[in-house]
């Protein structure tokens, strides 16, 4: 029987084995839900790759280290807890990424050819891990916005298309409610309500990740 919840953009999501859940993305990842894990990796890949590129890794090495990072996350995410306001998932993920980058450079150092004198020192110097980019760095800000966009894309098929488009056009494209209303054949009030429903749905889906993803992306959801 079809119910109102089937059309409600803020209704609980359905995950891989068909049950309805009010659990957020991070909770589902901790439970080992495969669909949630794929969504999680799709959302956070830009950040991990950006941190790896900041360490001057090649494209191939970025891919390899990123894979190592997500392998580490899959085995340790259950230990992540937000005890204080300063405890962010982004910070926890960055710490894991830096450890895997350090592992990469240690492995490379062990592969140094037996050169003598300054040549050997110069080779080692090239392998030392650079300082990670500051979180205010333009590349970091770009990656943060991409994380937010990926989070939106991840729930696109879970809401009514016009609701999603109205939110994307106002939040990402910066269009006015009146312009979007004409384009999507909605009223301006309907556009504003669609934006409100999407905020509710995003918060439901992302749970504790919502506030930091929105904040880091520098977007206004007012």
N, C-alpha and C positions, 0 to 999 in steps of 0.2 A: 504493500500500500504506500502510495506517495504521500509524504507529509510536508508541512511547511519547511521543515529543516532541510529538505532536499534542495530548496531554493534559497535558503538563508546563507548569505555570504559569511556570516560570523559563526555558523554551525561548526561543530567539531570535525576535524579532518578524518579521513579514512586512510589507514596505512596498509602495509604490504599484505597482511593476512586477513584483511577485510573487516576487522573490528573497528568500532568507533572509539576514538580516544580524545581526551582533553589534554593529553600530555604535549608539552612543547617539543620543538625540534631537538634540543640538547638532551632532554629526558629520554626521547626515543632513541637517540644515538647511544646513550648510556645503556639502554636495554638491548642494544644490538639489532635494532630494526634496519634491514638492508635498504629500504627505500629512503629512510631518514638519513642514513649514512651517505648515500649518493647525493642527496640534496645538500647535506652539510659540506661535502667536498666541493661541490659545484659552487657553493656560496663563498667559501673561504680560500679557494685556490689562488685567486689574484693576490691576496695578502702574502701567502707563503711564497709564491713565485717572486713577488716584489722584494721581499726580504732576502731571498736567495740571489736575485740579480744585484742587490745592493752590496753583496759580498763578492761581486765580480765573477760569479760563476758563469760558465758557458751555458748556452741553451740546453745542451744535452745534460749537463751537470745539474742545472735547475730542475729538470724533469726528474732526475734520479734522486736528488736530495728531497724534493717535494714528496716523492713517493715514500721515502724514509720517514719524513715528518708525519704523514698521515697514518703510516703503520704504527708509529709511536703513539699517536693520538688514539688510535683504535684500541690500544691495549691499556691506556692510562686515563682515558677521559672520565671513567667512573670515579677517579680520585679528585676531579676538579670540584671545588666548592667555593662559593662566593661568601666568604665570612665577613668581609668589610666592603665598603664602597670602593676601596682601592683595588680590590680583587676583581680584575676583569678577565673575561675569557680571551680577549685579544692579547692581553699581557701574558697569559698562560701559554697560548699558542705561539707567541713570539719567542718565549723562553725555550720551548721545545725546538723551534726552528733553529735558534742560535746554537743549541746543543748539537743538532744534526749537522749544521754547517761546520762547527768545530770538529766533529768527528771526520767530516770530509777532508778538512785541511790536515788533520793528524794523519789520516791514511795517506794523503799525498806526500806528506813529509817523510813518511816511511819508505816512499818510493823514490826518494832523491838519489840520483846516480852518485857514485863515489868520486866526486870532483874535489879538487884540492883548493885551499885558500879562498880568495875572494869570490871565485866563480861559484863555489858551493854556497857561500853565504848569500850571494845574490839570488841564487835559485830559491833558497829557503825563504828569502824575504818576499819573493813573489807569491809564495804559497800562504803566507800568514794571513789570517782572517782579518779583513778590513773592519773598521768600526761600522756597526749597523747604521742605516740611515735614520735620521731623526724622524719622529712621528709627524712633525710639521713639514717635512720635506714634500715637495710637489708630487713626487711619485707615490708617497704614502697616502696623500690626500686623494690622488686619482684611484688608487687601489681601494680605498675606503668607500668611495662612491660606487665603484664596481661591485663591491660586496653588497651594498644596499640594492643596487639594480638586480643583482643575482637573486637576492632574497625575494624581490618582487616577482621576478620571472618564475621562481620556484612555486608560487601559489597561484599563478595565472589560471591554471586549469581547475582551480578549486573555487573560483568566484565567477559571477556573471561577467561576460566579456566587457560590456559597457562600463561596469563598475571598475574593472581593472584599468581600462583605457582612460577613464576620467581621472583616476588617481595618478596614473603615469603622466598624463598630459599636464596636470597641475603641478606635480611634485618634481618630475624629471625635466619636462620640457618648459615649465614655467608659464604655461598659457593661463589666461584668465578663465574663470568659470563661464562667463558669457560666450567666449569664443568656442569653448569646448561644448557648451550646450547646443550651439548651432550645428557644430560638426557631427555630434552624436545624437542629434534630435532628442535632446533632453532639456529640461528647464535648468536654470542656474541653481535653483534650490536642490534639484535632484543630483546635480554634480557635487554640491557640497555634502549632501547626505551620502553619496557614493564614497567620497573621500573619508568621511567619518567611519563608514562600514569597513573600508580597507584598513584603516588604522587599527580598528578593533581586531580584524582578522590577522593582521601582521603581528600584533601583540600576542594573540592566542597562539599563533604558529611558532613564533620565535621565543616566547617566554622571557627568560632572564637575559637573552641576547638582544632583545628589542631595543632597549634604551641605548646601549653602547653602539649598536650598528647605526642607529639613526643619528646619534650624536657625532660619531666619527665621520659619517658621510657629510655632515654639515648641512643637512636639509631641514627645512621648516615644515612641520606638519600641522601648523596652526590653521 
